[in-house]
């Protein structure tokens, strides 16, 4: 579904992503873990078209490089950014409807998407008239996910969905993410919580200083001594 090949992305004179290649098949959750500053958010921004890049970017066989952000959304890509980027003074409902702009000429599609979001997130239905800036952290993350789902994405990219959430809410959000995968939405998951990311994904990549340091099945990465020592709080035989 998604093919990234030899991707290079720079912030000014600093190359934040260097030669990154990854692949995501339909119906998969692929996680990207690594320390702060590794280039994880930059990678997602490049795939979404928010930053210029060099290399291969293909979605369902189509070259993305000539497409702007709106065109990528129309083809089924959607990004939930790390800071969620909600409109705090607007209601829950208004925020959700902003996510449906790709359906702006199709009222029935917007209505159907809204019903599906409310069915998945009943709390959003209960708070639909409430301002977004009055929601709890977990509810704001649900709203950010719900807004993304209003565009009916086939590939959902999530940047740190567990950030700032209590452990129980983290488990709830990741359970929702796995449920989306089971319903056919492919997911590229960037997550600082490496243990939760690897437990929730099928394949994983470890990004360090802008490069892929390790990759493979998530279960194999979780048992790798280097990953355990660096990201999972384990120890190596040399300790």
C-alpha positions, 0 to 999 in steps of 0.5 A: 500500500505504501512504499517509501524508498531512500527518502531524504528530508531536510530542515534547512541545512540539516538532513533530518531523514537520511535514506529511509525505506519502509513498506506497509501492506494493506491491513497492517499496523507498522510502527516507527519507534526511536528517540526524540529527534530521530526524524519520526515526525519528519517522516510522517510530514514528508509522506503527507506532503507537508515537507519537501523530500527526495526519494520514492513515495508511492501509495497504492502504486501511485507516485505521491510526489506531484500531489499536494496535501489535499490530493493525498487526503482525497486518495485516502491518506490522513495524518493525526499530528502529535499536537492534535491541532484541534480548534479549541473554540469550536465544538466537537461537532464542528471539529469533526465536520472539518475532517469531512472536507473531502466529502464537501459535495456529498452530504450523505457521505458526511452524515454516514461518516459522522454516524460511524465516528459517534458509534466508535466514540460515544463520548464524542456524541455526548459532547458534540456541542461542547468546545474542544478545549474543554475536553480531557486529554483522552477525549481530545485524542478521540476527537483528533482520531474521529476527525481523521476518520471523517475523511474515510482514510485507507491509510491513517498515520498517527504521530504519538497518539499516547502522548500525555495520556494516562496508562489506561487511556493509552490502552484504550486508544491503542485498542481502538487503533487495532480495531481500525486495522481489523476493519481494513484501515492500514496504520503507520504508527509513530510512538514514543512508547515503544513497548505499546507500539510493538505490542500493537503493530505487525511490523516495526522500524527503529529510527535513529538519527534519521536512519533505519537502525533496525526493522522486522516483525514487531514481535522479533524487534521486541525480543531483540536485546538492543531494543530491549535495552534501549527502548523497553527498559531491559538489560543486555548480557554486558550489564 
